[in-house]
Amino acid sequence: MIPLHWYIGLASALFCIGVCGFLTRRNVIMMLLSAELMLNAVNLNLVAMSHYLESLRGHAFTFFVITVAAAEAAIGLGIAIALYQHRRSVHTDSFTDLKG
């Protein structure tokens, strides 16, 4: 059996990669993919802890996180397509008129 700290280490590495990708990339699509990577790291942590504690609560909560991630991806992709049609670019630097 694989120890719990290996799962936690993998999940934290995935989360850190997602944070770095989200903060350094200026492409909206890459930012969405980085956010999905962070959510998958959280799901890995939930499932690993649920298995370790022998409870199904983590598994059930993971289904809700996956549902929210799918909705976030659909809405984010729709916004990215609308911005591309309007600006012909998906880079966040070209969206200066969105600032308040």
C-alpha positions as CSV (number, residue, x, y, z in Angstrom):
1,M,0.0,0.0,0.0
2,I,1.3,3.5,-0.9
3,P,1.7,5.7,2.2
4,L,-0.5,8.7,2.6
5,H,2.3,11.2,2.6
6,W,3.2,10.3,-1.0
7,Y,-0.4,11.2,-2.1
8,I,-0.2,14.5,-0.2
9,G,3.2,15.2,-1.7
10,L,2.0,14.6,-5.2
11,A,-1.1,16.7,-4.6
12,S,0.9,19.6,-3.2
13,A,3.3,19.4,-6.2
14,L,0.3,19.5,-8.6
15,F,-1.2,22.4,-6.7
16,C,2.1,24.3,-6.8
17,I,2.4,23.7,-10.6
18,G,-1.1,24.9,-11.1
19,V,-0.5,28.1,-9.0
20,C,2.7,28.8,-10.9
21,G,1.0,28.3,-14.2
22,F,-1.9,30.5,-13.2
23,L,0.3,33.3,-12.0
24,T,2.8,33.3,-14.8
25,R,0.7,32.6,-17.9
26,R,-1.1,35.4,-19.7
27,N,-3.2,33.2,-21.9
28,V,-6.8,32.7,-20.7
29,I,-6.9,29.1,-21.8
30,M,-3.7,28.2,-20.0
31,M,-5.0,30.0,-16.9
32,L,-8.2,27.8,-17.0
33,L,-6.1,24.7,-17.4
34,S,-4.0,25.7,-14.4
35,A,-7.1,26.2,-12.3
36,E,-8.3,22.7,-13.4
37,L,-4.9,21.3,-12.3
38,M,-5.3,22.9,-8.9
39,L,-8.8,21.5,-8.5
40,N,-7.6,18.0,-9.5
41,A,-4.9,18.3,-6.8
42,V,-7.6,19.0,-4.2
43,N,-9.6,16.0,-5.5
44,L,-6.5,13.8,-5.1
45,N,-6.1,15.0,-1.5
46,L,-9.8,14.4,-0.8
47,V,-9.8,10.9,-2.1
48,A,-6.5,10.0,-0.4
49,M,-7.7,11.3,3.0
50,S,-11.1,9.6,2.5
51,H,-9.4,6.3,1.8
52,Y,-7.0,6.7,4.8
53,L,-9.9,7.6,7.2
54,E,-12.1,4.9,5.7
55,S,-15.0,7.3,5.1
56,L,-16.9,8.1,1.9
57,R,-17.3,11.8,2.7
58,G,-14.2,12.7,0.7
59,H,-15.4,10.7,-2.3
60,A,-18.8,12.4,-2.2
61,F,-17.3,15.8,-1.9
62,T,-15.0,15.0,-4.8
63,F,-18.0,14.6,-7.1
64,F,-19.2,18.0,-6.2
65,V,-15.8,19.5,-6.9
66,I,-15.7,17.8,-10.3
67,T,-19.2,19.2,-11.0
68,V,-18.1,22.7,-10.1
69,A,-14.9,22.3,-12.2
70,A,-16.9,21.3,-15.2
71,A,-19.2,24.3,-14.8
72,E,-16.2,26.6,-14.4
73,A,-14.5,25.2,-17.5
74,A,-17.7,25.6,-19.6
75,I,-18.3,29.2,-18.4
76,G,-14.6,30.1,-18.7
77,L,-14.4,28.7,-22.2
78,G,-17.5,30.6,-23.2
79,I,-16.0,33.8,-21.9
80,A,-12.7,33.1,-23.7
81,I,-14.5,32.5,-27.0
82,A,-16.5,35.7,-26.6
83,L,-13.3,37.7,-25.8
84,Y,-11.5,36.1,-28.8
85,Q,-14.4,37.0,-31.1
86,H,-14.4,40.6,-29.8
87,R,-10.6,41.2,-29.4
88,R,-9.0,38.4,-31.6
89,S,-6.7,37.6,-28.8
90,V,-6.9,35.4,-25.6
91,H,-4.0,37.1,-23.8
92,T,-4.9,39.0,-20.7
93,D,-2.7,41.9,-21.5
94,S,-5.0,42.9,-24.4
95,F,-8.0,43.2,-22.1
96,T,-7.2,46.7,-20.6
97,D,-10.8,47.9,-21.0
98,L,-12.0,45.4,-18.4
99,K,-10.2,47.2,-15.6
100,G,-12.4,49.2,-13.3
